[in-house]
Amino acid sequence: VSSQGDHTLAIDNEGVLWAWGFNLCGELGDGTTSNSTSPINISEIYDMPAMKSAVACEWHSVALDVNGNVWTWGSNGIGGLLGDGSGMFDFYRYQPRNITAHLKGTANEIPSMTQISSNGKHTLALDEDGNVWAWGGGIEYQVGNEVEVSRYPVNITKYWKEHPTKTISMPAMQKVAAGSDYTLVLDVYGKIWGWGSGYTGMTGCGPAMSKSPLKVSEDYYTDLPDVITDINAGYANHAFALDSQGTVYGWGWNSYNGICGSHPIGIPISPPVNVTDEQPLSSPIKAIHAANLHTIALDKNGVVWTWGDNTDGQIGNGVVSPTIPGAQGEQTAFNVSSQHDLPVITAISGGFSSCFALDENGIIWAWGGNSYGQLGNGTKTRSPIPVMIKHPLAP
């Protein structure tokens, strides 16, 4: 399940892609601009191959099929977000396009990919050799090739290896994470690299942006463990890292206490803090998602925890916090699973103002904002408690 904005994508056990929620820019991919409060079978419409993963961004969508092909649709942003060469005046695409096939045989051909990550302005992909590819844009140079917009995918690893004046040899990567204005990647040795916006300390080099890759954990955030096992980059400029013990480290903008409740709100946290030490998390964490202004985490026992902004009920504690400028949000991690007797959860995702959890039986649970039907329960009414998405995804 993926939701970073106001629409949601999900892939079932057969690799079928489903979409629901906001659709102004065609981000659902059903060929229309009509919102949907219930899941639509996108794979069936276009006879798409089985999908491996999908990312629902603010205004567009990206998917990766089991053959390593990348698909994009929705908004093209300022040009280049779709990665097929479309310019800034080719605003929207209402149907998924296989850009791997589209670019095959051209100078911009791309290889089979193993992983994708995307946010509001740019997209990242990882190929079978651990090379980082990127496209899209933004004035913070988060694509990584020293230009503001790239309309085609660029091999960033190769770009810096062959740079004429500033050669940087990046090792093979194991994870890519696209933030709103920055990029984080994790190499096979467990070291974090980053580039783009330095605002709120995202890349460790202070407020300045970086056009070139930086060794974030090795040269800047040296208090991080020697080996990091996972990273997550958020839309609202906060990020997390996990080590092999399931310890959470967070840094960036602490608005609504989205990182850690014991620190002043609205003040950047840099260097990273040990979130596990400061939150009542009862078990090691195996997955964490930096959503807009809130956070959702999953521990190794399949228990869901949330903290941060709760103005739409996205914490899942049964209440909606007042919308007050400078509000602190929920400072302490809330045990959603215990409060609502949820089954064992296996995967999580956080939207702009919502949360999603997939249980061991293949059932999706959703809560929080629902103005455009992004929860997928057939209504547009927000829910401060988890609701089961029964049809048609449930087995």
C-alpha positions as CSV (number, residue, x, y, z in Angstrom):
1,V,0.0,0.0,0.0
2,S,1.3,3.5,-0.8
3,S,-0.1,6.9,-0.1
4,Q,2.0,10.1,0.2
5,G,-0.7,12.6,-0.9
6,D,-4.4,12.3,-1.2
7,H,-4.7,9.2,-3.4
8,T,-3.7,5.6,-2.6
9,L,-2.2,2.7,-4.6
10,A,-2.2,-0.9,-3.6
11,I,-1.0,-4.2,-5.2
12,D,-2.8,-7.4,-4.3
13,N,-1.3,-10.9,-4.1
14,E,-1.7,-11.4,-7.8
15,G,0.2,-8.3,-8.7
16,V,-2.9,-6.4,-9.6
17,L,-2.7,-2.6,-9.2
18,W,-5.6,-0.8,-7.5
19,A,-6.1,3.0,-7.0
20,W,-8.5,5.3,-5.2
21,G,-8.8,8.9,-3.9
22,F,-7.9,12.2,-5.5
23,N,-7.6,12.3,-9.2
24,L,-7.4,15.9,-10.4
25,C,-4.2,15.2,-12.5
26,G,-5.0,11.7,-13.5
27,E,-3.0,10.1,-10.7
28,L,-5.4,7.2,-10.4
29,G,-4.6,6.2,-13.9
30,D,-8.1,5.2,-14.9
31,G,-8.2,7.7,-17.8
32,T,-10.4,10.2,-16.0
33,T,-10.1,13.1,-13.5
34,S,-12.9,11.8,-11.3
35,N,-12.1,11.1,-7.7
36,S,-13.0,7.6,-6.4
37,T,-13.9,6.7,-2.8
38,S,-13.4,3.0,-3.5
39,P,-10.6,0.9,-5.2
40,I,-10.4,0.8,-9.0
41,N,-8.7,-2.1,-10.8
42,I,-6.1,-0.2,-12.9
43,S,-4.4,-3.4,-14.2
44,E,-7.6,-4.7,-15.7
45,I,-8.3,-1.5,-17.6
46,Y,-4.9,-1.7,-19.5
47,D,-4.1,-5.4,-19.2
48,M,-0.9,-4.5,-17.3
49,P,1.6,-7.1,-16.2
50,A,1.9,-8.0,-12.6
51,M,3.2,-5.2,-10.4
52,K,6.0,-5.4,-7.9
53,S,5.7,-2.0,-6.2
54,A,3.9,1.3,-6.6
55,V,4.3,4.8,-5.1
56,A,1.4,7.2,-4.8
57,C,2.9,10.7,-4.7
58,E,1.3,14.1,-4.3
59,W,0.1,14.6,-7.9
60,H,1.5,11.6,-9.8
61,S,2.1,7.9,-9.5
62,V,5.0,5.5,-10.3
63,A,4.9,1.7,-10.5
64,L,7.5,-1.0,-11.1
65,D,6.4,-4.3,-12.7
66,V,7.8,-7.7,-12.0
67,N,9.9,-7.4,-15.2
68,G,11.7,-4.3,-14.0
69,N,9.8,-1.9,-16.1
70,V,8.9,1.6,-14.7
71,W,5.4,3.0,-15.3
72,T,4.4,6.7,-14.6
73,W,1.2,8.7,-14.9
74,G,-0.5,11.8,-13.5
75,S,1.1,15.3,-13.2
76,N,4.4,16.1,-15.0
77,G,5.2,18.8,-12.4
78,I,7.5,21.5,-13.7
79,G,8.5,19.1,-16.5
80,G,10.3,15.8,-16.3
81,L,8.4,14.2,-13.4
82,L,7.0,11.5,-15.7
83,G,10.5,10.6,-17.0
84,D,9.5,10.1,-20.7
85,G,10.8,13.3,-22.2
86,S,7.6,15.3,-21.8
87,G,8.1,19.0,-21.3
88,M,6.6,21.4,-18.8
89,F,3.6,22.2,-21.0
90,D,2.7,18.5,-21.3
91,F,1.0,18.8,-17.9
92,Y,-0.9,15.5,-17.3
93,R,-1.1,11.9,-18.4
94,Y,-4.3,10.1,-17.4
95,Q,-3.2,6.6,-18.3
96,P,-0.1,4.7,-17.1
97,R,2.9,4.6,-19.6
98,N,5.6,2.0,-19.6
99,I,8.6,4.5,-19.8
100,T,11.1,1.6,-20.0
101,A,9.5,0.4,-23.2
102,H,8.9,4.0,-24.4
103,L,12.6,4.8,-24.1
104,K,13.9,1.5,-25.4
105,G,16.2,1.9,-28.4
106,T,16.8,5.6,-27.8
107,A,19.7,7.5,-26.3
108,N,17.8,7.6,-23.0
109,E,17.1,3.9,-22.7
110,I,17.1,2.6,-19.2
111,P,17.8,-0.9,-17.8
112,S,15.6,-3.1,-15.7
113,M,15.0,-1.6,-12.2
114,T,14.7,-3.3,-8.9
115,Q,13.4,-0.4,-6.8
116,I,11.6,2.9,-7.1
117,S,11.0,5.9,-4.8
118,S,9.3,9.2,-5.6
119,N,8.0,12.3,-4.0
120,G,6.4,15.5,-5.1
121,K,9.1,16.7,-7.5
122,H,11.5,13.9,-8.5
123,T,11.7,10.1,-8.8
124,L,14.6,7.7,-8.0
125,A,15.2,4.1,-9.3
126,L,17.8,1.5,-8.5
127,D,19.0,-0.9,-11.2
128,E,20.3,-4.4,-10.9
129,D,23.9,-3.3,-10.5
130,G,23.1,-0.9,-7.6
131,N,23.3,2.3,-9.8
132,V,21.0,5.2,-8.9
133,W,18.8,6.7,-11.6
134,A,16.8,9.9,-11.2
135,W,14.5,12.3,-13.1
136,G,12.2,15.2,-12.4
137,G,13.4,18.4,-10.8
138,G,13.4,21.3,-8.5
139,I,15.6,24.2,-7.7
140,E,17.3,22.3,-4.9
141,Y,19.0,20.0,-7.4
142,Q,17.6,16.9,-5.8
143,V,17.9,14.9,-9.0
144,G,21.6,14.9,-8.6
145,N,23.1,15.9,-12.0
146,E,23.6,19.6,-11.3
147,V,20.6,20.8,-13.3
148,E,17.2,21.8,-12.1
149,V,15.1,19.6,-14.4
150,S,15.8,16.3,-16.1
151,R,13.1,15.1,-18.4
152,Y,14.7,11.7,-18.9
153,P,16.2,9.3,-16.3
154,V,19.8,10.0,-15.6
155,N,22.3,7.4,-14.3
156,I,23.6,9.5,-11.3
157,T,26.2,6.9,-10.3
158,K,27.7,7.1,-13.7
159,Y,27.4,10.8,-14.0
160,W,29.6,11.4,-10.9
161,K,32.0,8.6,-11.7
162,E,32.7,10.3,-15.0
163,H,32.5,13.9,-13.9
164,P,35.2,16.0,-15.5
165,T,36.2,18.1,-12.5
166,K,34.7,16.4,-9.4
167,T,34.8,12.7,-9.6
168,I,32.8,10.8,-6.9
169,S,32.8,7.0,-6.8
170,M,29.7,5.8,-5.2
171,P,29.5,2.1,-4.2
172,A,26.5,0.0,-5.2
173,M,23.3,1.1,-3.4
174,Q,20.7,-1.0,-1.7
175,K,18.0,1.6,-1.1
176,V,16.8,4.9,-2.5
177,A,14.6,7.4,-0.8
178,A,13.2,10.5,-2.4
179,G,12.3,13.4,-0.1
180,S,10.4,16.5,-1.1
181,D,13.5,18.6,-1.9
182,Y,16.3,16.1,-1.3
183,T,17.6,12.6,-1.9
184,L,18.9,9.9,0.4
185,V,20.4,6.7,-0.7
186,L,21.8,3.8,1.3
187,D,24.9,1.9,0.0
188,V,25.6,-1.8,0.4
189,Y,27.9,-1.1,3.3
190,G,25.2,0.6,5.3
191,K,26.3,4.2,4.8
192,I,23.9,7.0,3.9
193,W,24.5,9.4,1.0
194,G,22.5,12.5,0.1
195,W,22.1,15.5,-2.1
196,G,19.7,18.4,-2.7
197,S,18.3,20.7,-0.1
198,G,20.2,21.2,3.1
199,Y,17.2,23.0,4.7
200,T,16.5,21.6,8.2
201,G,19.6,19.5,8.0
202,M,18.4,16.8,5.6
203,T,21.8,16.1,4.1
204,G,23.9,17.0,7.1
205,C,25.9,19.9,5.5
206,G,23.9,22.8,7.0
207,P,21.4,25.0,5.3
208,A,23.1,25.1,1.9
209,M,22.0,22.8,-0.9
210,S,24.4,20.3,-2.4
211,K,24.4,19.6,-6.1
212,S,26.8,16.6,-5.6
213,P,26.5,13.4,-3.4
214,L,27.6,13.8,0.2
215,K,28.6,11.0,2.6
216,V,25.9,11.9,5.1
217,S,26.6,9.3,7.8
218,E,30.3,9.1,7.3
219,D,31.3,12.8,7.1
220,Y,28.4,14.7,8.8
221,Y,26.2,12.5,11.0
222,T,29.0,10.5,12.5
223,D,27.0,9.6,15.6
224,L,24.9,7.3,13.6
225,P,25.7,3.5,13.8
226,D,28.4,2.2,11.5
227,V,25.8,0.2,9.6
228,I,22.3,1.5,8.8
229,T,19.8,-1.1,7.4
230,D,17.0,1.1,6.2
231,I,16.1,4.8,5.4
232,N,13.0,6.8,4.8
233,A,12.7,10.3,3.4
234,G,9.6,12.3,4.2
235,Y,7.6,14.9,2.3
236,A,7.8,17.6,4.9
237,N,11.6,17.5,5.4
238,H,12.1,14.9,8.1
239,A,13.8,11.6,7.7
240,F,14.5,8.4,9.5
241,A,17.1,5.6,9.6
242,L,17.0,2.2,11.2
243,D,19.9,0.0,12.4
244,S,20.0,-3.8,12.6
245,Q,18.7,-3.6,16.2
246,G,15.5,-1.9,15.1
247,T,16.6,1.4,16.7
248,V,15.1,4.6,15.0
249,Y,17.1,7.7,14.3
250,G,15.4,10.9,13.1
251,W,16.4,14.3,11.9
252,G,14.9,17.3,10.0
253,W,12.0,19.5,10.7
254,N,10.1,18.7,13.9
255,S,6.8,20.3,13.0
256,Y,3.9,18.9,15.1
257,N,6.5,16.7,16.8
258,G,6.6,14.5,13.7
259,I,10.1,13.3,14.6
260,C,10.2,13.3,18.4
261,G,8.0,14.9,21.0
262,S,10.7,15.8,23.4
263,H,12.2,18.5,21.1
264,P,10.9,22.0,20.3
265,I,8.3,22.0,17.5
266,G,9.2,23.8,14.2
267,I,12.9,23.6,15.1
268,P,15.2,21.5,12.9
269,I,16.7,18.5,14.6
270,S,20.3,18.1,13.5
271,P,22.3,15.9,14.1
272,P,19.9,12.9,14.3
273,V,18.3,11.9,17.6
274,N,17.7,8.4,18.9
275,V,13.9,8.3,18.6
276,T,13.7,4.9,20.2
277,D,15.2,6.3,23.5
278,E,12.7,9.1,23.5
279,Q,9.4,7.3,22.6
280,P,7.7,4.4,24.5
281,L,8.2,1.9,21.7
282,S,8.0,-1.5,23.3
283,S,9.7,-3.5,20.5
284,P,12.4,-3.0,17.9
285,I,11.1,-1.2,14.8
286,K,11.2,-2.9,11.4
287,A,9.6,-0.2,9.2
288,I,9.0,3.5,9.5
289,H,7.3,6.1,7.3
290,A,7.9,9.8,7.5
291,A,4.5,11.1,6.3
292,N,3.6,14.8,5.8
293,L,3.6,16.1,9.4
294,H,3.1,12.7,11.2
295,T,4.9,9.4,11.5
296,I,3.8,5.8,11.4
297,A,6.0,2.9,12.5
298,L,5.8,-0.8,12.6
299,D,7.6,-2.9,15.2
300,K,8.8,-6.5,14.8
301,N,5.7,-7.9,16.6
302,G,3.5,-6.4,13.9
303,V,2.3,-3.5,16.1
304,V,1.6,-0.1,14.7
305,W,2.7,3.2,16.3
306,T,1.9,6.8,15.3
307,W,2.9,10.3,16.5
308,G,2.9,13.9,15.2
309,D,0.1,15.9,13.5
310,N,-3.5,14.7,14.3
311,T,-5.6,17.4,12.7
312,D,-7.4,14.8,10.6
313,G,-7.3,11.9,13.0
314,Q,-4.2,10.4,11.4
315,I,-2.9,9.3,14.8
316,G,-5.8,6.8,15.1
317,N,-6.5,7.5,18.7
318,G,-10.2,8.2,18.2
319,V,-9.9,12.0,18.4
320,V,-9.1,14.9,16.1
321,S,-6.7,17.5,17.5
322,P,-7.6,21.2,17.1
323,T,-6.2,22.9,14.0
324,I,-4.1,25.6,15.8
325,P,-1.0,27.2,14.2
326,G,2.0,25.9,16.1
327,A,0.0,23.1,17.7
328,Q,2.2,20.4,19.2
329,G,0.4,17.4,17.8
330,E,0.7,14.1,19.5
331,Q,4.1,14.1,21.2
332,T,4.1,10.5,22.5
333,A,4.0,7.5,20.2
334,F,0.5,6.0,20.2
335,N,-0.1,2.2,20.1
336,V,-2.8,1.9,17.4
337,S,-2.8,-1.9,17.3
338,S,-3.4,-2.3,21.1
339,Q,-6.1,0.4,21.2
340,H,-8.1,-1.1,18.3
341,D,-7.2,-4.8,18.6
342,L,-5.7,-4.9,15.1
343,P,-4.4,-8.2,13.7
344,V,-0.6,-8.6,13.1
345,I,0.4,-5.9,10.6
346,T,3.0,-6.6,7.9
347,A,3.3,-3.2,6.0
348,I,2.5,0.5,6.6
349,S,2.2,3.7,4.7
350,G,1.5,7.3,5.6
351,G,-0.4,9.8,3.3
352,F,-0.7,13.6,3.5
353,S,-3.1,13.3,6.4
354,S,-3.8,9.6,6.6
355,C,-2.3,6.2,7.6
356,F,-2.6,2.7,6.1
357,A,-1.7,-0.7,7.5
358,L,-1.8,-4.1,5.8
359,D,-2.4,-7.1,8.0
360,E,-1.2,-10.7,7.8
361,N,-4.5,-11.7,6.2
362,G,-4.2,-9.2,3.3
363,I,-6.7,-6.7,4.8
364,I,-6.0,-3.0,4.5
365,W,-6.8,-0.8,7.5
366,A,-7.0,3.0,7.0
367,W,-7.6,6.1,9.1
368,G,-7.3,9.9,9.1
369,G,-8.2,12.4,6.4
370,N,-10.6,11.4,3.7
371,S,-11.7,14.5,1.8
372,Y,-11.2,12.8,-1.6
373,G,-12.0,9.2,-0.6
374,Q,-8.4,8.3,-0.1
375,L,-9.2,5.9,2.7
376,G,-11.0,3.8,0.2
377,N,-14.0,2.9,2.3
378,G,-16.7,4.4,0.0
379,T,-17.1,7.7,1.9
380,K,-15.4,11.1,2.1
381,T,-15.7,11.2,5.9
382,R,-12.5,11.3,7.9
383,S,-12.0,8.6,10.5
384,P,-9.9,8.9,13.7
385,I,-10.0,5.1,14.1
386,P,-8.9,2.4,11.7
387,V,-11.5,1.2,9.2
388,M,-11.3,-2.0,7.2
389,I,-11.2,-1.6,3.4
390,K,-13.4,-4.6,2.6
391,H,-14.0,-4.4,-1.1
392,P,-12.6,-5.5,-3.5
393,L,-9.1,-6.0,-2.0
394,A,-10.0,-8.3,0.9
395,P,-9.5,-12.0,0.2
